[in-house]
Amino acid sequence: ARLAGFAAPRQSAFTLTQSPKIIAKIRQERNKVYQTELASTAVQTLKEIMEDTDAPASARIAAARTSLELAGDIGKHSQSQRNYEQNLAEMTPEDLSAIIDRWEGEKAALAKDITPV
């Protein structure tokens, strides 16, 4: 509110944040950051941990499991009963990395630009 030039920025900020339209816009912008910048950073971080041969095995396994859970391939929120030829515990970090690369491609293909015109 101060940057926008409101005479009473504190009161104006409070009033603005009570508006359903403003709340919806704040959520939309926050979600945009989560789904773009933060999601990409998180996926890249998980990938780096999985590929880091100097990282503890527990960290690499946790990163792999988190990636697979977020993709919906394993865990209580899995999207389907997809079965891989190999057990996840038997996969190499390279195998897991390839799966994540595939998911990143699938996610990028589904992304839509929702920037208002």
N, CA, C and O atoms as a MOPAC input file, in Angstrom:
PM7 MOZYME 1SCF
protein

 N      0.83500 1    -1.18400 1     0.00000 1
 C      0.00000 1     0.00000 1     0.00000 1
 C      0.88200 1     1.25100 1     0.00000 1
 O      0.56700 1     2.23700 1    -0.66500 1
 N      1.99500 1     1.20400 1     0.75500 1
 C      2.90300 1     2.34400 1     0.80300 1
 C      3.48600 1     2.60800 1    -0.58300 1
 O      3.53400 1     3.75500 1    -1.02500 1
 N      3.93000 1     1.55200 1    -1.27200 1
 C      4.52300 1     1.70900 1    -2.59600 1
 C      3.50300 1     2.16300 1    -3.63200 1
 O      3.86000 1     2.79400 1    -4.62700 1
 N      2.24400 1     1.84400 1    -3.40000 1
 C      1.18500 1     2.25100 1    -4.32600 1
 C      0.73200 1     3.68300 1    -4.08200 1
 O     -0.06200 1     4.21900 1    -4.85400 1
 N      1.23200 1     4.31300 1    -3.00900 1
 C      0.93000 1     5.71300 1    -2.76000 1
 C     -0.29500 1     5.98500 1    -1.91300 1
 O     -0.80600 1     7.10500 1    -1.92100 1
 N     -0.78200 1     4.99300 1    -1.18200 1
 C     -1.92900 1     5.22000 1    -0.30500 1
 C     -1.53600 1     6.17600 1     0.81500 1
 O     -0.41800 1     6.11900 1     1.32700 1
 N     -2.47500 1     7.06700 1     1.19600 1
 C     -2.20800 1     8.06200 1     2.23500 1
 C     -1.98500 1     7.40500 1     3.59200 1
 O     -1.10900 1     7.82900 1     4.34600 1
 N     -2.76000 1     6.38500 1     3.91000 1
 C     -2.62400 1     5.65600 1     5.17200 1
 C     -2.31200 1     4.19600 1     4.82300 1
 O     -3.20800 1     3.35200 1     4.82700 1
 N     -1.04500 1     3.89900 1     4.52100 1
 C     -0.70500 1     2.57000 1     4.00100 1
 C     -1.07100 1     1.40900 1     4.92000 1
 O     -1.52100 1     0.36700 1     4.44100 1
 N     -0.88700 1     1.56700 1     6.22500 1
 C     -1.20500 1     0.45500 1     7.12700 1
 C     -2.68900 1     0.12400 1     7.09700 1
 O     -3.07300 1    -1.03600 1     6.94500 1
 N     -3.50800 1     1.13800 1     7.24200 1
 C     -4.95800 1     0.92800 1     7.22300 1
 C     -5.40600 1     0.42800 1     5.85600 1
 O     -6.24000 1    -0.47200 1     5.75900 1
 N     -4.85000 1     1.01200 1     4.80800 1
 C     -5.22100 1     0.59700 1     3.45000 1
 C     -4.81100 1    -0.84400 1     3.19200 1
 O     -5.56300 1    -1.59900 1     2.57600 1
 N     -3.63400 1    -1.23400 1     3.65100 1
 C     -3.17000 1    -2.61100 1     3.46200 1
 C     -4.11000 1    -3.57900 1     4.16600 1
 O     -4.47900 1    -4.61400 1     3.61200 1
 N     -4.49100 1    -3.23700 1     5.38500 1
 C     -5.41800 1    -4.09700 1     6.12600 1
 C     -6.74600 1    -4.21000 1     5.38800 1
 O     -7.27800 1    -5.30700 1     5.21500 1
 N     -7.27400 1    -3.07500 1     4.95600 1
 C     -8.55500 1    -3.06400 1     4.24600 1
 C     -8.46300 1    -3.87500 1     2.95300 1
 O     -9.35800 1    -4.66200 1     2.64400 1
 N     -7.38800 1    -3.68400 1     2.20900 1
 C     -7.21300 1    -4.41300 1     0.95300 1
 C     -7.15500 1    -5.92300 1     1.17400 1
 O     -7.72100 1    -6.69500 1     0.40000 1
 N     -6.46700 1    -6.33500 1     2.23600 1
 C     -6.32200 1    -7.77900 1     2.47300 1
 C     -7.60200 1    -8.42300 1     2.99300 1
 O     -7.64300 1    -9.63800 1     3.19000 1
 N     -8.63700 1    -7.63700 1     3.21600 1
 C     -9.93700 1    -8.18700 1     3.60700 1
 C    -10.82100 1    -8.43000 1     2.38800 1
 O    -11.86900 1    -9.06700 1     2.49100 1
 N    -10.39800 1    -7.92500 1     1.24700 1
 C    -11.17700 1    -8.06000 1     0.02000 1
 C    -10.98700 1    -9.44900 1    -0.59600 1
 O     -9.85200 1    -9.88100 1    -0.79300 1
 N    -12.08100 1   -10.15200 1    -0.90000 1
 C    -11.96000 1   -11.47600 1    -1.53200 1
 C    -11.18700 1   -11.43300 1    -2.85300 1
 O    -10.45700 1   -12.37100 1    -3.17400 1
 N    -11.34400 1   -10.35200 1    -3.61700 1
 C    -10.61700 1   -10.23700 1    -4.88800 1
 C     -9.11300 1   -10.11100 1    -4.64900 1
 O     -8.31300 1   -10.71100 1    -5.36700 1
 N     -8.73700 1    -9.33900 1    -3.64900 1
 C     -7.31300 1    -9.16500 1    -3.33400 1
 C     -6.74200 1   -10.47000 1    -2.78800 1
 O     -5.63800 1   -10.87200 1    -3.15600 1
 N     -7.48600 1   -11.12200 1    -1.91900 1
 C     -7.03600 1   -12.41000 1    -1.36200 1
 C     -6.83800 1   -13.41700 1    -2.48900 1
 O     -5.84300 1   -14.14100 1    -2.50600 1
 N     -7.77900 1   -13.46600 1    -3.43000 1
 C     -7.66600 1   -14.39800 1    -4.56100 1
 C     -6.44300 1   -14.07200 1    -5.41200 1
 O     -5.74500 1   -14.97800 1    -5.86500 1
 N     -6.18100 1   -12.79000 1    -5.63100 1
 C     -5.02200 1   -12.38500 1    -6.44200 1
 C     -3.71900 1   -12.73900 1    -5.73000 1
 O     -2.77100 1   -13.20100 1    -6.36500 1
 N     -3.66600 1   -12.52800 1    -4.42100 1
 C     -2.46900 1   -12.88900 1    -3.65000 1
 C     -2.23100 1   -14.39000 1    -3.75000 1
 O     -1.10100 1   -14.82500 1    -3.97000 1
 N     -3.28100 1   -15.17900 1    -3.59200 1
 C     -3.14600 1   -16.64500 1    -3.70800 1
 C     -2.68300 1   -17.04700 1    -5.10300 1
 O     -1.83700 1   -17.92700 1    -5.25800 1
 N     -3.24600 1   -16.39300 1    -6.11300 1
 C     -2.87200 1   -16.70400 1    -7.49400 1
 C     -1.38300 1   -16.42700 1    -7.72000 1
 O     -0.67900 1   -17.24800 1    -8.30800 1
 N     -0.91400 1   -15.28800 1    -7.25800 1
 C      0.49900 1   -14.94100 1    -7.43200 1
 C      1.40300 1   -15.87600 1    -6.63600 1
 O      2.45800 1   -16.28500 1    -7.12100 1
 N      0.99300 1   -16.21300 1    -5.41800 1
 C      1.77500 1   -17.13400 1    -4.59300 1
 C      1.85200 1   -18.50400 1    -5.26200 1
 O      2.92100 1   -19.11200 1    -5.31700 1
 N      0.72200 1   -18.98700 1    -5.76800 1
 C      0.70900 1   -20.28200 1    -6.45100 1
 C      1.57000 1   -20.26500 1    -7.70400 1
 O      2.22000 1   -21.25800 1    -8.03000 1
 N      1.57400 1   -19.13500 1    -8.40700 1
 C      2.40400 1   -19.02900 1    -9.60600 1
 C      3.87900 1   -19.20700 1    -9.23700 1
 O      4.61300 1   -19.90400 1    -9.93700 1
 N      4.31000 1   -18.58200 1    -8.14800 1
 C      5.69900 1   -18.72200 1    -7.69700 1
 C      5.96900 1   -20.16300 1    -7.28400 1
 O      7.00200 1   -20.72800 1    -7.64200 1
 N      5.04400 1   -20.76300 1    -6.53000 1
 C      5.21700 1   -22.15400 1    -6.09400 1
 C      5.33100 1   -23.09600 1    -7.28200 1
 O      6.18200 1   -23.98600 1    -7.29600 1
 N      4.47200 1   -22.90000 1    -8.27800 1
 C      4.40200 1   -23.83500 1    -9.39900 1
 C      5.47500 1   -23.60200 1   -10.44800 1
 O      5.67800 1   -24.45400 1   -11.31400 1
 N      6.15400 1   -22.49100 1   -10.39500 1
 C      7.19200 1   -22.23200 1   -11.39500 1
 C      8.56400 1   -22.25200 1   -10.73800 1
 O      9.25400 1   -23.27100 1   -10.75600 1
 N      8.95000 1   -21.14100 1   -10.16800 1
 C     10.30000 1   -21.00800 1    -9.62200 1
 C     10.60600 1   -22.02100 1    -8.52500 1
 O     11.61400 1   -22.72400 1    -8.59600 1
 N      9.75500 1   -22.10200 1    -7.52200 1
 C     10.04100 1   -22.99200 1    -6.39700 1
 C      9.96800 1   -24.45700 1    -6.79500 1
 O     10.78200 1   -25.26400 1    -6.34500 1
 N      9.00600 1   -24.80800 1    -7.63100 1
 C      8.89200 1   -26.20500 1    -8.06700 1
 C     10.11900 1   -26.61700 1    -8.86500 1
 O     10.65800 1   -27.70500 1    -8.66200 1
 N     10.55800 1   -25.76000 1    -9.76400 1
 C     11.75000 1   -26.07200 1   -10.56400 1
 C     12.98000 1   -26.20100 1    -9.68100 1
 O     13.79000 1   -27.10900 1    -9.86400 1
 N     13.12000 1   -25.29800 1    -8.73000 1
 C     14.25600 1   -25.35300 1    -7.80800 1
 C     14.20400 1   -26.61500 1    -6.96800 1
 O     15.22700 1   -27.26700 1    -6.76300 1
 N     13.02900 1   -26.96200 1    -6.48300 1
 C     12.88300 1   -28.16400 1    -5.65700 1
 C     13.22500 1   -29.41800 1    -6.44500 1
 O     13.93000 1   -30.29500 1    -5.94600 1
 N     12.73200 1   -29.50600 1    -7.67000 1
 C     13.02300 1   -30.67700 1    -8.50000 1
 C     14.51300 1   -30.75000 1    -8.80100 1
 O     15.10900 1   -31.82600 1    -8.73800 1
 N     15.11500 1   -29.61600 1    -9.12600 1
 C     16.55300 1   -29.60000 1    -9.41400 1
 C     17.35600 1   -30.00300 1    -8.17800 1
 O     18.34000 1   -30.73300 1    -8.29400 1
 N     16.95200 1   -29.54200 1    -7.00900 1
 C     17.64000 1   -29.90600 1    -5.76500 1
 C     17.54600 1   -31.40200 1    -5.51900 1
 O     18.54500 1   -32.04500 1    -5.19400 1
 N     16.35600 1   -31.95700 1    -5.67000 1
 C     16.18500 1   -33.40100 1    -5.48700 1
 C     17.04800 1   -34.17500 1    -6.47600 1
 O     17.67500 1   -35.17200 1    -6.11700 1
 N     17.07600 1   -33.71800 1    -7.71300 1
 C     17.87300 1   -34.38700 1    -8.74500 1
 C     19.36200 1   -34.33400 1    -8.39500 1
 O     20.07000 1   -35.33200 1    -8.52600 1
 N     19.83100 1   -33.17200 1    -7.95300 1
 C     21.24500 1   -33.02800 1    -7.58500 1
 C     21.61400 1   -33.95400 1    -6.43200 1
 O     22.68500 1   -34.56200 1    -6.43600 1
 N     20.73500 1   -34.06000 1    -5.45500 1
 C     21.01100 1   -34.95100 1    -4.31500 1
 C     21.07600 1   -36.39500 1    -4.78800 1
 O     21.96800 1   -37.14100 1    -4.38500 1
 N     20.13900 1   -36.79300 1    -5.63600 1
 C     20.13000 1   -38.18000 1    -6.11200 1
 C     21.37600 1   -38.51500 1    -6.92100 1
 O     21.87000 1   -39.64100 1    -6.86200 1
 N     21.88600 1   -37.54700 1    -7.67600 1
 C     23.04000 1   -37.79800 1    -8.53500 1
 C     24.37200 1   -37.60300 1    -7.82000 1
 O     25.41900 1   -37.96700 1    -8.35600 1
 N     24.34600 1   -37.03700 1    -6.62500 1
 C     25.57900 1   -36.76500 1    -5.88100 1
 C     26.08600 1   -38.04700 1    -5.22500 1
 O     25.54500 1   -38.49300 1    -4.21300 1
 N     27.12000 1   -38.62700 1    -5.80500 1
 C     27.64700 1   -39.89100 1    -5.27000 1
 C     28.30800 1   -39.70400 1    -3.90700 1
 O     28.53100 1   -40.67900 1    -3.18900 1
 N     28.62100 1   -38.46600 1    -3.54600 1
 C     29.21100 1   -38.20100 1    -2.22900 1
 C     28.14700 1   -37.99800 1    -1.14800 1
 O     28.46300 1   -37.99700 1     0.04200 1
 N     26.90400 1   -37.83000 1    -1.55400 1
 C     25.82300 1   -37.63600 1    -0.57800 1
 C     25.54900 1   -38.96000 1     0.12500 1
 O     25.71400 1   -40.02700 1    -0.46600 1
 N     25.13000 1   -38.89300 1     1.38600 1
 C     24.79200 1   -40.13300 1     2.09800 1
 C     23.67600 1   -40.88200 1     1.36400 1
 O     22.78300 1   -40.27400 1     0.77400 1
 N     23.74800 1   -42.19200 1     1.41500 1
 C     22.73100 1   -43.01300 1     0.74700 1
 C     21.33500 1   -42.66000 1     1.24000 1
 O     20.38600 1   -42.64200 1     0.45700 1
 N     21.20600 1   -42.37900 1     2.52800 1
 C     19.88200 1   -42.05300 1     3.07400 1
 C     19.32100 1   -40.78000 1     2.43900 1
 O     18.11700 1   -40.69000 1     2.19700 1
 N     20.18000 1   -39.80000 1     2.16800 1
 C     19.73100 1   -38.56000 1     1.53500 1
 C     19.31000 1   -38.82000 1     0.09200 1
 O     18.30800 1   -38.27600 1    -0.37200 1
 N     20.06600 1   -39.64300 1    -0.61100 1
 C     19.74700 1   -39.95800 1    -2.00100 1
 C     18.43300 1   -40.73400 1    -2.09100 1
 O     17.61100 1   -40.48700 1    -2.97300 1
 N     18.25100 1   -41.67000 1    -1.17100 1
 C     17.01500 1   -42.45600 1    -1.15500 1
 C     15.82900 1   -41.56400 1    -0.80800 1
 O     14.77000 1   -41.66900 1    -1.42700 1
 N     16.00100 1   -40.69000 1     0.17700 1
 C     14.91600 1   -39.78200 1     0.56400 1
 C     14.54100 1   -38.86500 1    -0.60100 1
 O     13.36000 1   -38.60600 1    -0.83400 1
 N     15.53800 1   -38.37600 1    -1.32900 1
 C     15.26500 1   -37.51500 1    -2.48300 1
 C     14.51900 1   -38.28800 1    -3.56600 1
 O     13.58500 1   -37.76800 1    -4.17600 1
 N     14.93000 1   -39.51600 1    -3.79800 1
 C     14.25900 1   -40.34400 1    -4.80700 1
 C     12.81800 1   -40.62500 1    -4.39800 1
 O     11.90100 1   -40.50800 1    -5.21100 1
 N     12.62300 1   -40.99100 1    -3.15400 1
 C     11.27300 1   -41.29400 1    -2.66800 1
 C     10.38600 1   -40.05000 1    -2.74400 1
 O      9.24000 1   -40.13000 1    -3.18700 1
 N     10.90200 1   -38.92500 1    -2.32200 1
 C     10.13300 1   -37.68200 1    -2.37500 1
 C      9.72700 1   -37.36400 1    -3.80700 1
 O      8.58400 1   -36.99000 1    -4.06700 1
 N     10.66600 1   -37.51300 1    -4.73000 1
 C     10.37100 1   -37.24500 1    -6.14000 1
 C      9.26300 1   -38.14700 1    -6.65200 1
 O      8.34100 1   -37.69100 1    -7.32800 1
 N      9.35600 1   -39.41400 1    -6.33200 1
 C      8.35200 1   -40.37000 1    -6.79900 1
 C      6.99200 1   -40.12300 1    -6.14000 1
 O      5.95500 1   -40.28200 1    -6.78400 1
 N      6.99200 1   -39.74100 1    -4.87700 1
 C      5.73200 1   -39.43200 1    -4.19500 1
 C      5.08300 1   -38.18800 1    -4.79300 1
 O      3.87400 1   -38.16700 1    -5.02900 1
 N      5.88500 1   -37.15200 1    -5.03900 1
 C      5.34200 1   -35.92300 1    -5.60800 1
 C      4.79400 1   -36.14100 1    -7.01100 1
 O      3.84300 1   -35.47900 1    -7.42700 1
 N      5.39100 1   -37.06000 1    -7.72600 1
 C      4.92000 1   -37.36700 1    -9.07700 1
 C      3.65900 1   -38.22600 1    -9.05100 1
 O      3.00200 1   -38.40500 1   -10.07600 1
 N      3.32700 1   -38.75100 1    -7.88300 1
 C      2.12900 1   -39.56900 1    -7.76100 1
 C      2.32900 1   -41.01300 1    -8.17200 1
 O      1.35700 1   -41.73100 1    -8.40500 1
 N      3.56700 1   -41.44500 1    -8.26200 1
 C      3.83500 1   -42.81900 1    -8.66800 1
 C      3.89000 1   -43.78600 1    -7.49700 1
 O      3.67100 1   -44.98400 1    -7.67900 1
 N      4.17600 1   -43.29300 1    -6.30800 1
 C      4.17700 1   -44.15000 1    -5.12500 1
 C      3.53100 1   -43.39200 1    -3.97800 1
 O      3.33800 1   -42.17800 1    -4.05600 1
 N      3.20500 1   -44.09700 1    -2.93300 1
 C      2.64700 1   -43.45600 1    -1.74700 1
 C      1.13400 1   -43.46600 1    -1.74900 1
 O      0.49400 1   -43.95700 1    -2.67800 1
 N      0.57800 1   -42.90800 1    -0.68100 1
 C     -0.87500 1   -42.96800 1    -0.51000 1
 C     -1.62800 1   -42.12800 1    -1.53200 1
 O     -2.82600 1   -42.33100 1    -1.73200 1
 N     -0.94900 1   -41.19200 1    -2.18000 1
 C     -1.60900 1   -40.35200 1    -3.17500 1
 C     -1.25000 1   -40.75500 1    -4.59800 1
 O     -1.40800 1   -39.96100 1    -5.52600 1
 N     -0.76600 1   -41.98600 1    -4.78000 1
 C     -0.35600 1   -42.40300 1    -6.12300 1
 C     -1.55700 1   -42.39000 1    -7.06000 1
 O     -2.67400 1   -42.73800 1    -6.67800 1
 N     -1.29700 1   -41.98200 1    -8.28600 1
 C     -2.36100 1   -41.81200 1    -9.26700 1
 C     -2.80400 1   -43.13400 1    -9.87100 1
 O     -3.93300 1   -43.24700 1   -10.34900 1
 N     -1.95300 1   -44.11000 1    -9.85700 1
 C     -2.31000 1   -45.38800 1   -10.46200 1
 C     -1.48500 1   -46.49400 1    -9.83500 1
 O     -0.64200 1   -46.25000 1    -8.97200 1
 N     -1.73300 1   -47.67900 1   -10.26900 1
 C     -0.98400 1   -48.83300 1    -9.77200 1
 C      0.10300 1   -49.20500 1   -10.77100 1
 O      0.34400 1   -50.38900 1   -11.00800 1
 N      0.76200 1   -48.20800 1   -11.35900 1
 C      1.82100 1   -48.47700 1   -12.33200 1
 C      2.90400 1   -49.32800 1   -11.69600 1
 O      3.36200 1   -49.04900 1   -10.58800 1
 N      3.29700 1   -50.34100 1   -12.39100 1
 C      4.37500 1   -51.20200 1   -11.90400 1
 C      5.55500 1   -51.09300 1   -12.85000 1
 O      5.40300 1   -51.23000 1   -14.06400 1
 N      6.69900 1   -50.85300 1   -12.30700 1
 C      7.91500 1   -50.83000 1   -13.10100 1
 C      8.48900 1   -52.23500 1   -13.12000 1
 O      8.25200 1   -53.03200 1   -12.21200 1
 N      9.24900 1   -52.52500 1   -14.16800 1
 C      9.88100 1   -53.83300 1   -14.29000 1
 C     10.77800 1   -54.09800 1   -13.08100 1
 O     10.92900 1   -55.23600 1   -12.63800 1
 N     11.35400 1   -53.04600 1   -12.57000 1
 C     12.32400 1   -53.14400 1   -11.49800 1
 C     11.74100 1   -52.54100 1   -10.22500 1
 O     10.97500 1   -51.58000 1   -10.28900 1
 N     12.09100 1   -53.08300 1    -9.10000 1
 C     11.72300 1   -52.50300 1    -7.82100 1
 C     12.50300 1   -51.19700 1    -7.66800 1
 O     13.66400 1   -51.12600 1    -8.07300 1
 N     11.88900 1   -50.16500 1    -7.09100 1
 C     12.57100 1   -48.87900 1    -6.92800 1
 C     13.87400 1   -49.02400 1    -6.16500 1
 O     14.84600 1   -48.33000 1    -6.46200 1
 N     13.90700 1   -49.90500 1    -5.19700 1
 C     15.12100 1   -50.09700 1    -4.40200 1
 C     16.25300 1   -50.67800 1    -5.24500 1
 O     17.42300 1   -50.55700 1    -4.88300 1
 N     15.91100 1   -51.30300 1    -6.35800 1
 C     16.92300 1   -51.89900 1    -7.22200 1
 C     17.40500 1   -50.94100 1    -8.30500 1
 O     18.37700 1   -51.23400 1    -9.00100 1
 N     16.73500 1   -49.79700 1    -8.45300 1
 C     17.10600 1   -48.84300 1    -9.49700 1
 C     18.37100 1   -48.09300 1    -9.11900 1
 O     18.64400 1   -47.84100 1    -7.94600 1
 N     19.12600 1   -47.74600 1   -10.13400 1
 C     20.33000 1   -46.94000 1    -9.92700 1
 C     19.91500 1   -45.47400 1    -9.85700 1
 O     18.81700 1   -45.11900 1   -10.28500 1
 N     20.78400 1   -44.62300 1    -9.32000 1
 C     20.46800 1   -43.19300 1    -9.33500 1
 C     20.21600 1   -42.68100 1   -10.75700 1
 O     19.39700 1   -41.78500 1   -10.96100 1
 N     20.91600 1   -43.24900 1   -11.73200 1
 C     20.71400 1   -42.83700 1   -13.11900 1
 C     19.31300 1   -43.21100 1   -13.60600 1
 O     18.67600 1   -42.43900 1   -14.32300 1
 N     18.83100 1   -44.40000 1   -13.21400 1
 C     17.47300 1   -44.81800 1   -13.57400 1
 C     16.44500 1   -43.85900 1   -12.97900 1
 O     15.51600 1   -43.41900 1   -13.65600 1
 N     16.63100 1   -43.54800 1   -11.70700 1
 C     15.70300 1   -42.64200 1   -11.02800 1
 C     15.76300 1   -41.25100 1   -11.64900 1
 O     14.73600 1   -40.59100 1   -11.80600 1
 N     16.96600 1   -40.80800 1   -12.00000 1
 C     17.13300 1   -39.50500 1   -12.63200 1
 C     16.42100 1   -39.46600 1   -13.98200 1
 O     15.81800 1   -38.45400 1   -14.33900 1
 N     16.48900 1   -40.55600 1   -14.72400 1
 C     15.80800 1   -40.62300 1   -16.02000 1
 C     14.29300 1   -40.50700 1   -15.84500 1
 O     13.61800 1   -39.85400 1   -16.64100 1
 N     13.76900 1   -41.13900 1   -14.80900 1
 C     12.33300 1   -41.04500 1   -14.53300 1
 C     11.95900 1   -39.59700 1   -14.23100 1
 O     10.95500 1   -39.09000 1   -14.73100 1
 N     12.77100 1   -38.94000 1   -13.41400 1
 C     12.49000 1   -37.54000 1   -13.06500 1
 C     12.57600 1   -36.66000 1   -14.30200 1
 O     11.74700 1   -35.76900 1   -14.48300 1
 N     13.56900 1   -36.89500 1   -15.15900 1
 C     13.67300 1   -36.12800 1   -16.40200 1
 C     12.40500 1   -36.28200 1   -17.24200 1
 O     11.91100 1   -35.31100 1   -17.81600 1
 N     11.88400 1   -37.50700 1   -17.30800 1
 C     10.66100 1   -37.75900 1   -18.06600 1
 C      9.49900 1   -36.96300 1   -17.46800 1
 O      8.71500 1   -36.35000 1   -18.19300 1
 N      9.40100 1   -36.98100 1   -16.13000 1
 C      8.31200 1   -36.25200 1   -15.47300 1
 C      8.42500 1   -34.75600 1   -15.70300 1
 O      7.41900 1   -34.07800 1   -15.91300 1
 N      9.65700 1   -34.23600 1   -15.66500 1
 C      9.84000 1   -32.80800 1   -15.92200 1
 C      9.34400 1   -32.45900 1   -17.31700 1
 O      8.69100 1   -31.43400 1   -17.51200 1
 N      9.65400 1   -33.31100 1   -18.28300 1
 C      9.18100 1   -33.09300 1   -19.64900 1
 C      7.67200 1   -33.13900 1   -19.74300 1
 O      7.06000 1   -32.31800 1   -20.42700 1
 N      7.06700 1   -34.10200 1   -19.05400 1
 C      5.61000 1   -34.21400 1   -19.05100 1
 C      4.97400 1   -32.98700 1   -18.40900 1
 O      3.96800 1   -32.47400 1   -18.89900 1
 N      5.56200 1   -32.52300 1   -17.31600 1
 C      5.02400 1   -31.35000 1   -16.62300 1
 C      5.14600 1   -30.11100 1   -17.51100 1
 O      4.21500 1   -29.31100 1   -17.59800 1
 N      6.29500 1   -29.95700 1   -18.16800 1
 C      6.49700 1   -28.80800 1   -19.04900 1
 C      5.50000 1   -28.82900 1   -20.20700 1
 O      5.01500 1   -27.77900 1   -20.63000 1
 N      5.19600 1   -30.01400 1   -20.71700 1
 C      4.24800 1   -30.13300 1   -21.82300 1
 C      2.83300 1   -29.74800 1   -21.39400 1
 O      2.04100 1   -29.28500 1   -22.21500 1
 N      2.51300 1   -29.93600 1   -20.12100 1
 C      1.17600 1   -29.61900 1   -19.61500 1
 C      1.03000 1   -28.16700 1   -19.17400 1
 O     -0.08900 1   -27.68200 1   -19.00500 1
 N      2.14700 1   -27.47200 1   -18.98800 1
 C      2.11300 1   -26.10900 1   -18.45600 1
 C      1.40200 1   -25.16900 1   -19.42700 1
 O      1.57300 1   -25.25800 1   -20.64300 1
 N      0.60200 1   -24.27100 1   -18.86200 1
 C     -0.10100 1   -23.26600 1   -19.65100 1
 C      0.28800 1   -21.89700 1   -19.12000 1
 O      0.45300 1   -21.70200 1   -17.91600 1
 N      0.43000 1   -20.95900 1   -20.03500 1
 C      0.69500 1   -19.58600 1   -19.63200 1
 C     -0.63100 1   -18.95800 1   -19.22400 1
 O     -1.55000 1   -18.85600 1   -20.03700 1
 N     -0.72800 1   -18.54000 1   -17.96800 1
 C     -1.97500 1   -17.94600 1   -17.47800 1
 C     -1.81500 1   -16.45300 1   -17.21100 1
 O     -2.57600 1   -15.86200 1   -16.44500 1
 N     -0.81300 1   -15.85300 1   -17.85400 1
 C     -0.58600 1   -14.42800 1   -17.68400 1
 C     -1.76100 1   -13.66100 1   -18.28900 1
 O     -2.09700 1   -13.86900 1   -19.45400 1
 N     -2.39300 1   -12.77200 1   -17.50600 1
 C     -3.50400 1   -11.98200 1   -18.04300 1
 C     -3.02600 1   -11.10200 1   -19.18900 1
 O     -1.90900 1   -10.58500 1   -19.16800 1
 N     -3.87800 1   -10.94100 1   -20.17700 1
 C     -3.52300 1   -10.13000 1   -21.35100 1
 C     -3.99600 1    -8.72300 1   -21.17100 1
 O     -3.79200 1    -7.88600 1   -22.05100 1

